[in-house]
C-alpha cells in the first residue's frame, strides 16, 4: 500500500536505505525516524520528513501490517508535522497516498491536512494509479492547535 517503497522489498534494501540517513540528515534534506511501541520499543514502522528538491512529498511513512489501526501512523504524522512547523520553519507540507488506501487519508485528515487534489501517475514505475495529495499550512496547523 505504499506509494514509493519498492515491492518486493529484497534482502539488503533496508540496510541500504538506513545507510542514507546520516548523510541526508547532515545535508538537511531528510530526517527518518523509527516508529516504535512505547511499552517495549518494538519497531512498528518508520516516518521521514523530506526537504530534497526532488521530493514531491514533504513526508511519508509506513506501518507494519500487524500494527495497522492502532494509532501509530496518526501519532507519528502529528509529531512530524509539529517538527516541520516548529523546528524547520516550513510554511506548508504535502503528503500523498494511493487512492485505494483510504486509511492513509484518514490519518492525514486527523493531522489537520486537507485534500488538495487527485493525481494519476505511475505507481513505482508501473501502471498508472490514482493518488490523493494532502496539504497543511503552518497557519492552519497553528489554528488547529489554538496557537494562532
Secondary structure as UniProt FT lines:
FT   TURN            11..12
FT   HELIX           13..18
FT   TURN            19..20
FT   HELIX           21..26
FT   TURN            27..28
FT   STRAND          30..36
FT   TURN            38..40
FT   STRAND          43..50
FT   TURN            53..54
FT   STRAND          59..63
FT   HELIX           65..67
FT   TURN            68..69
FT   HELIX           72..87
FT   STRAND          92..98
FT   TURN            99..100
FT   HELIX           102..110
FT   TURN            111..112
FT   STRAND          114..122
FT   TURN            124..125
FT   STRAND          128..137
FT   HELIX           138..145
//
